[in-house]
């Protein structure tokens, strides 16, 4: 997330993809760590206005959350709301950035 704020989202994505591979190789692609990395990738793609990639990573994360929190629907609902709230926040942020670029 830091790299994205520093205008280096590609580097952040690259590092998270490496981390994702390591977690998958040494642990599992059904663990909470893997889900969190997928969620973070989704957030970065959302921040860079790449909605198809954001959606893909959020879906991956949610498949894992659904397995892990199968007996805790309130946890799943809270996570769903958290991600849903990102869309307007990111949209506002992107709009503000574009507005700044257009006025320079």
N, C-alpha and C positions, 0 to 999 in steps of 0.2 A: 504494500500500500504506500509505503514511503517512496519507493521508486516511481510510482504513478504520480504522486504529488510533485515529484522532482522532474516531471516530464519525461520519464523513462519507463513507460508502461511495458514496452517489449522486453526489457531486461527483467522486470518483475515477473512477467508471465513466464519467461524462460526459466528463471530460478524456481518458480512454483511448479512448473512442469517437471523439472529435475527432482524436486522434493516429492512430488506425486509418484514418480517412478520408483524412488527409493522406498517410500512407504508401502507401495504395492508389492515390491519385490521382497522386502524383509518382514512385512507384517501382513497386510491384507488390503484388498480394495473394498472391504465391507466394514472398515473400522471408522471410528469417529474422527481420527486424525485425517484420514483420506477424504472424508466428507467435508471437513473444514477447509482443506486445501482446495477442493473443488468449488466450494462456496466462495472462497476468496478469489479464485480465478474468475468465477462468474461476476463478482463485484468489480474486478478490474476491467473485464470486458464491457460491463455495463457503463463504467466510468468513461471508457473510450468510445462509447456509442456503437459497440459491436454487439447488437442485440441477439443475433443468432447464436454466437458463441456463448454469450452470457446465459441464454436460455439452456443451452446444452449442459453447461457446467452446473447450473442450479438444479437441473433435472437429475444429474448424477448424484449430487449431494443429497437431494431429497429421497432418492431410492434407498440410500444408506440410512438416512434419518428414519425413514419409515420402518426399516428392519430393526434398528437399534431401539427406537422408541415405540415399538408396536403396542406395548402395554401402557404407554404414557401419552395418550392423545393430546393432553394439555401442552406437553413439551413440543410436539410436532406442530400444533397450532401456533404456539408462540414463535417458533422458528419461521413458519410460513408468514406470519404477520411481519416479522422483522425484515424478511427479504422483500415482501411487498412494499414496505415503507421506503426501501432503497430507491425504487423507481422514480417517485416524484422528487426525492432529494437529489438524485443524480441528474435528473432532467433539469432541475433548477441550476445545478452546478455547471452543466454543459451549456445551458443558455447564457449564463453569466459570462463564461469564458468566451463564447462566440461573440457576445455583445462587446466584450472588451477588445477582441481582435478587430471587430468592425469599426470601432471608434478610434483606432490608432492610425 
